[in-house]
């Protein structure tokens, strides 16, 4: 501070030297034309008030231990302008304690223990501008508590935690008021009458009204009237703290900020029902049926005990914020088949016990992040047939109770990793009829109870890994090309696998090694060309195997179904491209109820089908497959074909009847020739035998003649020798 300024202060102070009229406990001095008694922070329990100089204009007694004040405490200071009594232990104010303070501008009584200000205590304070009574123990402020304060600008009764009532007329005569603070009280009612006055009374227009941290309000029609007044168009600034004004009653609105409460909508009583609806009790449920009423918005006046609301089949376009705020007992909310394209972030704030929410068949294209955050008890969420294009990881952060999730029939092309991590209770998952090309690895990793998954009618070209808990997995009408073991490594509980209408042409070795409980496998309408021995070798529990309508399937390996020897009961091979088989693939199947469908194939009933025909005739129950070829056998059951003829040398078979007659004549001719030849041979043989017999007779005579001849020869030889 400069020398000149310091000199000025010293001169000013010296011109107001203290007199003997100053309490011994205080410091008294003059400043800027005022006479100040500073008794603050002196550990005082009382003061000899008669010792104050009559010219005193300002008394500081804050931060002491004063517990009570005598009624004449300030009788000797009629010129007092500013009185500071805050932060003591004052419990009560005598009725006439301020009656001589007609010049008082500031009165600070805050931070004491005052429980009652009664009526008329400030009656004579016509010049008072600032009255602070906050942080005390007030219970009520009566209608005429502030009578006489014709110049007051600021009043604070804030931080009185037991202040439950302020009279309707408490403020409305305070024409000069600029600031009112009732924050931190226990008020149950707020009144616009405070400011507007009854009848023709002039209204007041405070610049600021502070109402922070009030959590005991009755959120009824009276509050609505007050809030309408507070929100009316005005150039005045009103910082009235709506964000921390909270309902204490009724029970179904308890804890709700008045920023979200619409008393006209939310304050209802038992038995209430919207005019547009029909309401009735059913057991312990109170049901509001508003379906098919041509509604364009959600009606109001639902009773607080409502447990079910039916709003389907209307023309509702928007689910506005806080429509159901007061319905803490609501469990079932049906909003399907409307025209909803916008669901507000706070649309479902309130029904903390909601179990089922249906939003299917609407026009929802995006989910507002956070809209489902409060639905921790939700068990069923139906978003089918909307216009969703993606699922983000933060859409469902707290759905730990969700059992069924379905978003079928949207346009979802992308699902981000972690999207369903919170769904630890999930059992049914449906995302069929979308545009998915892939699903992130481990997308169902936290859903240990999941048993049914349907991702049919997407653009998937490979099958994702199937969780260990899943019993039924459907991926019909996709673009899957092949099956590999990776999809089934953890599929130990899989019982039904639906893969109809894909493009599967290949099944890798050991594909089903992990699916030891698989009972039903549908592979109809795919692109399989053959069934190899190792395709299903590990699927030993199969009961039903559907391979029908594989338009390229022509071949069954001999041991194609050897892994299904004892369990397979239904085998569908109808409407494929098989024309021939040796039937050995069926020889290993032994279940007594086995039934095989084979119709609709282009069976070629030639010699190559003879063994298969024998299999069909033996014990195989089928749908009686029929021949397509050759033309002569077309339509004939395979088992009715004469395979002896079919297996003859084709060159000996002439289908021309004339040729058949010729062949018969030739055959007879040959037979006749053989017979004639036989007869001739028989005659020749007999004749031969006769000649032989005659010859034998001659031989005997000759023998005898020969002896004579021999002798004759001998004689001749002798004669000759002679």
Secondary structure, 3 states (H helix, E strand, C coil): CCHHHHHHHHHHHHCCCCCCCCCCCCEEEEECCEEEEECCCCCCCCCCHHHCCCCCCEEECCCCCCCCCCCCCCCCCCCCCEEECCCCCCCCCCCCCCCCCCCCCEEECCCCCCCCCCCCCCCCCCCCCEEECCCCCCCEECCCCCCCCCCCCEEECCCCCCCCEECCCCCCCCCCCCEEECCCCCCCCCCCHHHHCCCCCCCCCCCEEECCCEEEEECCHHHHHHHHHHCCCCCCCCCCCHHHEEEEECHHHCCCECCCCCHHHHCCCCCCCCCCCEEEEECCEEEEECCCCCCCCCCCCCCCCCCEEECCCCCCCEECCCCCCCCCCCCEEECCCCCCCEECCCCCCCCCCCCEEECCCCCCCCCCCCCCCCCCCCCEEECCCCCCCEECCCCCCCCCCCCEEECCCCCCCEECCCCCCCCCCCCEEECCCCCCCCCCCCCCCCCCCCCEEECCCCCCCCCCCCCCCCCEEECCCCCCCEECHHHCCCCCCCCEEECCCCCCCEECCCCCCCCCCCCEEECCCCCCCEECCCCCCCCCCCCEEECCCCCCCCEECCCCCHHHCCCCCEEECCCCCCCCCCCHHHCCCCCCCCEEECCCCCEECCHHHHHHHHHHHHCCEECCCEEEECHHHCCCEHHHCCHHHHCCCHHHCCCCHHHHHHHHHHHHHHHHHHHHHHHHHHHHHHHHHHHHHHHHHHHHHHHHHHHHHHHHHHHHHHHHHC
